[in-house]
């Protein structure tokens, strides 16, 4: 998302997030565990950021594979390069994710929505293919309907993914006004199709939370009443996918645009209903005051921070990838005009670990060479011209697909496809009927897309006629092209029909074949006049199913239980007279003090730390209640170089949410005395919980501090974002509390233990 003034409030401090106001619309490694290697991609490798070839910044990316075979990426309205004027949204395209073409802006003066104020931002495009045309949802920050920032969601359509785009005459989601005159943030749209063929639109941000509304079959008109799906002050940038029968709502959290202090990250909850409730891996609700969310993507201690606002794609092998923006902490701003965050587009593998999406199996953003998404086919010729790969197929021209194949009876691929590890993807006209067969006689999988009858059928055949297993599911009516994917592996076959293979199938039909395996064989396509395009066959990806290891403690180096007071190894900074030890606890009454910005009023208890790798842990009781506004009561661990250079991990009340924030205050830029504070979210707190900071160093010798929390007295741990400090610094570790005196509450630190890091 682009910056909004209220974002500063998401930093859990009693002062402004900036100690001075900056100009510009965009402001308000060894440390990273190595991801398990995925199978090598024959196309070669890429290195993040993938948008570097055509831009400095390419934020809020949305992607789709067009019916012309190209992959298209859309971005928000920032300048592409320093010194340029902002474009009104951007479009680029690639065939292989290695070589890119910049297409142009989404809007210009000739097609800009008439109901958008001239000064309005047009942000966060989301791209879909619905009912025969491309549908683009976007944010308008200020409409002509009301004075002030009355944001809304717009929609535009085109027959071509490159445009031209024709915006609707009215918002698809109108400004949402409260009784006091303020407008909720109606930002960050994301379309979605559920497996019953219904269309949905998600939208919202911190002020107002996330909502979903059903929309008409063409994606252009709201239907019924919206449903809240995530609480205020925690999520924006919604994106929904279907996986193994679950709907996963993923949202970005924290400040998107705080330069080197940006801790933007992506979290998920899942539900069996597109309207929720969405629960995380621990059963916590994304709509609750103690807000749930399982980490999908967060920074890991290399050069990338603020990783978020994403979309998801699937390559030809069935491997998922996450496309997102992030900030290079060493080059966080566009130089001209200074103050716009430099947020290029990144790409990484998205793995499914124990039912949850994890970027690079939990390793986070990549920095070195990575295998490209597989976009080729094992069949000869050009997937975008199917007649080059199949015998007995004629060719026709289509306005959207270009060269398409026409089936006349049964056609056979010119090459053999793999057997039980095959993935076939093709586009077929919605009204046509075709049958796809995989495997060699007598063991075969047969999938029938029957547009005339409105059915998708998957059958496993043994011998000439025997059907071992079969399933049938209805197909929604519609126009244009549909994408059919068939995956045959692990003694089962899954057929899916979607609009554009964006992890939102409108129909699924599974069948199993226990007792035998499929053999490699040519692909057979049969149909009387059925039109097909973008036909590709690949070996199915081998999934990564184990997460990268989390930090583990070794031998105890130091432990303070506060039973005899505070150990002399500690040093007080700005001591607070009413802090005391009691019954083995350090009892710290919360006061209206803080260390953010220029205030520097909060007490700190600090100590030197050993050389090498270590893990510091504290157990803390701080009952912040639920639902009420208690800004910004908090307590936890702090890594402190000085009052303008620190990171703190704390259980905190932010408006009506309760969360664990890992904040960072740092200089805006080298040589600039101003500071900026923002942070990353780690997870949900508990009245009594444990926190850890794991220290190591990265390839550049920087100090890396990764945060972890436990809500069950250390039985299980959730690890999240990492912050770095320069190699020539020597931060101390400490405890802190503060943020507000009302209502009166004490933070009780039960102990502080420092461990060696286990090898």
Helices and strands as residue ranges (DSSP letters): G 5-10, E 45-46, E 62-65, E 71-75, E 88-94, E 100-107, E 122-130, E 133-140, E 152-158, E 166-167, E 190-193, E 199-205, E 209-215, E 222-230, E 236-243, E 246-253, G 259-261, E 265-271, E 294-297, E 304-314, E 320-328, E 333-335, E 338-341, E 344-353, E 356-359, G 360-362, E 370-371, G 386-388, E 390-398, E 402-417, E 422-429, E 433-438, E 443-450, E 455-462, E 466-474, E 481-489, E 492-498, E 507-512, E 521-539, E 553-560, E 571-573, E 580-582, E 585-589, E 604-607, E 614-621, E 634-642, E 645-654, E 657-667, E 675-683, E 688-697, E 703-710, E 718-725, E 732-738, E 746-757
